Amino acid sequence: MVARANLFYMDAMTSPVPAPGRPPPDLQGIQTFFYRHGDLFNHIHALASQPPNPHPGAVSRASLQADLHAAQARCARYAARVQQLECRLSELMGEQTQRTSGLGAPDDIDQLHRRITALGAEVADVRSQLGERTDELHATRLANRELMTRLNLPRPTA
């Protein structure tokens, strides 16, 4: 809306004859509008002080620099995203290769191996306790035999 008003004002101020199909401009109303809006008025005067563009279809250096900057920023974002996706793809391919080749054990198998090791150590402890109790049992039976043998010996009669 503001850009159209600026162009209309500029067009009205620079051409004494109205454009075909347009009513003659109300210059008094347009001027009071812009005097009330000082920022627009200053913008119009700044545009009027610039030399006219000899090539109306040409682009300005500033717009080309802005486009270049935007393209470079977009390229940097794309490069970062591609790098992120490459890392993720590499991780997934590594995991899949490890699973299919059988080189590395999955987590649950590693956990089972740790459990087997812990149970093996527990079995060894229980076997040593069983060995100690078996030795105690043999010693108790030997002592019991000796006592029974002494008990069954004939006693001297006095």
Secondary structure, DSSP 4 states (H G I P E B T S, - for coil): -HHHHHHHHHHHHH-SSPPTTSPPP-HHHHHHHHHH-HHHHHHHHHHHHSPPPSSTTPPPHHHHHHHHHHHHHHHHHHHHHHHHHHHHHHHHHHHHHHHHH-SS--HHHHHHHHHHHHHHHHHHHHHHHHHHHHHHHHHHHHHHHHHHHHHHSPPPP-
